[in-house]
Amino acid sequence: MLAFSAKLVINTKEKTSAIFDSISTDNKFYPENPTETRISLEKNKLHITIESNELSHLRANINSVLRLVQASSDSVESVKGRNRR
């Protein structure tokens, strides 16, 4: 275990699976990430664990993950809104 860690549990109801697909793909293609980030989908909730030796890296990664979750959620809502028309 690294010096600093955080665990986020996020429930976005019916959007959770789509958000998981989006952010887990982003996580795979960022090998130079200075944090160890694990993302899983359990019982329709996102479980995100972030560990780092530097507190500033942990904080930055938490902010990035939360922004990605928000952007993914907004994108799903946007698509749903277009389909209703």
C-alpha positions as CSV (number, residue, x, y, z in Angstrom):
1,M,0.0,0.0,0.0
2,L,1.2,3.4,-0.9
3,A,1.4,6.4,1.6
4,F,-1.9,8.0,0.6
5,S,-5.1,6.5,-0.6
6,A,-8.8,7.3,-1.3
7,K,-11.8,5.2,-2.1
8,L,-14.7,6.7,-4.0
9,V,-18.1,4.9,-4.4
10,I,-20.4,6.5,-6.9
11,N,-23.9,5.5,-7.8
12,T,-25.3,7.1,-10.9
13,K,-28.2,4.8,-11.2
14,E,-28.9,3.6,-14.8
15,K,-25.8,5.5,-16.1
16,T,-23.3,3.7,-13.9
17,S,-22.4,1.0,-16.5
18,A,-21.8,3.5,-19.3
19,I,-19.7,5.7,-17.0
20,F,-17.7,2.7,-15.9
21,D,-16.9,1.8,-19.5
22,S,-15.9,5.3,-20.3
23,I,-13.6,6.0,-17.3
24,S,-12.1,2.5,-17.1
25,T,-11.0,2.8,-20.8
26,D,-9.4,6.2,-20.1
27,N,-7.5,4.6,-17.1
28,K,-6.1,1.8,-19.3
29,F,-4.5,4.3,-21.8
30,Y,-2.7,6.4,-19.2
31,P,0.3,4.3,-18.2
32,E,2.4,7.2,-17.0
33,N,-0.2,8.0,-14.3
34,P,1.8,8.7,-11.1
35,T,-1.0,7.1,-9.0
36,E,-2.3,3.6,-8.8
37,T,-5.9,3.7,-9.8
38,R,-8.3,0.8,-9.8
39,I,-11.9,1.0,-11.1
40,S,-14.5,-1.7,-10.7
41,L,-18.3,-2.0,-11.1
42,E,-20.0,-3.7,-8.2
43,K,-23.7,-3.9,-7.6
44,N,-24.4,-1.0,-10.0
45,K,-21.9,1.3,-8.2
46,L,-18.5,2.5,-9.3
47,H,-15.7,1.7,-6.9
48,I,-12.6,3.7,-7.5
49,T,-9.5,3.3,-5.4
50,I,-6.6,5.6,-5.8
51,E,-3.2,5.3,-4.2
52,S,-0.1,7.5,-4.4
53,N,3.2,8.3,-2.7
54,E,2.5,12.0,-3.1
55,L,-0.6,13.7,-1.7
56,S,-0.7,16.3,-4.5
57,H,-0.8,13.4,-7.1
58,L,-3.7,11.8,-5.2
59,R,-5.6,15.0,-5.1
60,A,-5.1,15.7,-8.8
61,N,-6.2,12.2,-9.7
62,I,-9.3,12.4,-7.6
63,N,-10.2,15.7,-9.3
64,S,-9.6,14.2,-12.7
65,V,-11.7,11.1,-12.0
66,L,-14.5,13.1,-10.7
67,R,-14.4,15.4,-13.8
68,L,-14.4,12.3,-16.0
69,V,-17.4,10.9,-14.1
70,Q,-19.3,14.2,-14.5
71,A,-18.4,14.5,-18.2
72,S,-19.5,11.0,-18.9
73,S,-22.8,11.5,-17.0
74,D,-23.4,14.7,-18.9
75,S,-22.8,12.9,-22.2
76,V,-25.2,10.1,-21.4
77,E,-27.9,12.7,-20.4
78,S,-27.2,14.6,-23.7
79,V,-27.8,11.5,-25.8
80,K,-30.9,10.6,-23.8
81,G,-32.3,14.1,-24.4
82,R,-31.7,13.8,-28.1
83,N,-33.5,10.4,-28.3
84,R,-36.6,11.8,-26.7
85,R,-37.2,14.3,-29.5
